[in-house]
Amino acid sequence: MNILILAALSKELDPIQRYLTPEYQNQKHVHLDFLKISISFKEDRSFIANYMTKNSIQLVINAGTAGALNDGLEIRDIIFPSKYINSRSSRLSAGELCIQFNNSISQIPSDWVQCSLYTAENAIISESEKQAVALKTGANTVDMEAFQIAEFCRELSIPFCSLKVISDTADSATVSIFKKNLDSTIDKLKKELKTLIDLFLIKPEYMKNNG
């Protein structure tokens, strides 16, 4: 199974790649690719499309950090988005984006938070903007790339999902909180990402067709 992991920051992607590569290097039934993308994913579409075709990518995972839009989420919470929302209020569901793996998704750990993820065009760094976005969209978390990648993968009929870790509070303290917690949040994310990949690899239909 060929899996492509996309992240917007080198400080997110590099630790993930260093951790996951040796975990799967001796497993012939899985191959992982890792690519850094632009934060908004606006400049990557042609390159990524060609890359996925050339490498026969069967699943795309967007891994990275997200900000909390409500007080019920805590730093280092693991988020498995159930819905993706953009600034035009368009919505995509995890079920439709990764329908081939819905059986695997149903088995994700109970301590992961399944909630909606809003993809902002610009960083949210004020309490007033945070409240406005949460009220308008009903989203619980925010990032800057997941919706665009999800929409892109849907157009290409490539299964997509995302795994995020809460790194900040999407308000005036965001920058300092993000920098303070980045290492510890990514350390947790990379380990939970292996859990997710392992769930996809034991998908009954996949194992039946691939031995």
Rosetta blueprint (number, residue, H / E / L):
1 M L
2 N E
3 I E
4 L E
5 I E
6 L E
7 A E
8 A L
9 L L
10 S H
11 K H
12 E H
13 L H
14 D H
15 P H
16 I H
17 Q H
18 R H
19 Y H
20 L H
21 T H
22 P H
23 E H
24 Y H
25 Q L
26 N L
27 Q L
28 K L
29 H L
30 V L
31 H E
32 L E
33 D E
34 F E
35 L E
36 K E
37 I L
38 S L
39 I L
40 S L
41 F L
42 K L
43 E L
44 D L
45 R H
46 S H
47 F H
48 I H
49 A H
50 N H
51 Y H
52 M H
53 T H
54 K H
55 N L
56 S L
57 I L
58 Q L
59 L E
60 V E
61 I E
62 N E
63 A E
64 G E
65 T E
66 A E
67 G E
68 A E
69 L L
70 N L
71 D L
72 G L
73 L L
74 E L
75 I L
76 R L
77 D L
78 I E
79 I E
80 F L
81 P L
82 S L
83 K E
84 Y E
85 I E
86 N L
87 S L
88 R L
89 S L
90 S L
91 R E
92 L E
93 S E
94 A H
95 G H
96 E H
97 L H
98 C L
99 I H
100 Q H
101 F H
102 N H
103 N H
104 S H
105 I H
106 S L
107 Q L
108 I L
109 P L
110 S L
111 D L
112 W L
113 V E
114 Q L
115 C L
116 S E
117 L E
118 Y E
119 T E
120 A L
121 E L
122 N L
123 A L
124 I L
125 I L
126 S L
127 E H
128 S H
129 E H
130 K H
131 Q H
132 A H
133 V H
134 A H
135 L H
136 K H
137 T H
138 G L
139 A L
140 N L
141 T E
142 V E
143 D E
144 M L
145 E L
146 A H
147 F H
148 Q H
149 I H
150 A H
151 E H
152 F H
153 C H
154 R H
155 E H
156 L H
157 S L
158 I L
159 P L
160 F E
161 C E
162 S E
163 L E
164 K E
165 V E
166 I E
167 S E
168 D E
169 T L
170 A L
171 D L
172 S L
173 A L
174 T H
175 V H
176 S H
177 I H
178 F H
179 K H
180 K H
181 N H
182 L H
183 D H
184 S H
185 T H
186 I H
187 D H
188 K H
189 L H
190 K H
191 K H
192 E H
193 L H
194 K H
195 T H
196 L H
197 I H
198 D H
199 L H
200 F H
201 L H
202 I L
203 K L
204 P H
205 E H
206 Y H
207 M H
208 K H
209 N H
210 N H
211 G L
